[in-house]
Amino acid sequence: MPEDRGDGRIDLLQESRFWIRIFKEHALFIRLGLPCDRADLINEAQSLFDELSALEDVLMARRNLDSRLIQEIAAVVSDLIEFKARVLRMQLQCDMYANLFPLLIDHIRREAVRFLEVLRTGSLWQPGSYLLTELIETLVFWLRIMREHIDFIRQLLDPSERDLIRVLEGIRIRFDDALETARDLQSMSDPRPDYFNRALRFAEEIEPLVRELRDLKAQAFEMLLQCRILSAVPSPLLLDHVRREADKFLEDLRTVRQQLRGFGRQS
């Protein structure tokens, strides 16, 4: 039988520091994309930004989390999720036209929902669930996030940036393939095999692809700062934001790979 596979418990303070910064920036990006005649929503986005900024300062000054602070984090993130869902619902119903892709709002809503569950359990995966499926689900989550990053960046580039667009379209095809493979493997894990070497191989194979995308994001960020890219990117912070998320995927990927070794069988 496979060896002990761990419970996925993490440094919740570090996890919270990372995601609260990300969510603070989400509030900023939403505010920047809202129509100017929706002062109510703009003010709400600014209020969430201020709350998340203050919470980030608290987290940076703390050495550990207590139950009261965890509850405060959960409350603020829950408010943010509700706000994102409301903005998305208004877009889907054509009650508001904003300079925000509806898929982008859904994308950042999914990230917040996932973090809230991690905050609740203190683990990257659900305690008591079948671990193999949870591990592969983590890869599905992140691969979808990365693929959508490519789509968002691609849509924000000026049409004259043909070389960069071709590079992005090429790497998107590879992420499409990786995401579909991950979904296949997730489905195959339903019978709960004791060993699944293919899943470990997959986790090893996608790391260079994620690193390539991370480096491309970092390069695009630097080029934007140097005014060497034509785009409709609202702030260079957006490219640094998605680069940090790629680094987070690589961090989680190392944890997933380590756990998947427990499902490896020596021939």
Secondary structure, DSSP 8 states (H G I E B T S, - for coil): --------B--HHHHHHHHHHHHHHHHHHHHHHS-TT-HHHHHHHHHHHHHHHHHHHHHHH-SS--HHHHHHHHHHHHHHHHHHHHHHHHHHTTS---SS-HHHHHHHHHHHHHHHHHHHHTBSS-TTS-HHHHHHHHHHHHHHHHHHHHHHHHHHB-TT-HHHHHHHHHHHHHHHHHHHHHHHHHHHTTT--S--HHHHHHHHHHHHHHHHHHHHHHHHHHHHHTT---B--S-THHHHHHHHHHHHHHHHHHHHHHHHGGG----
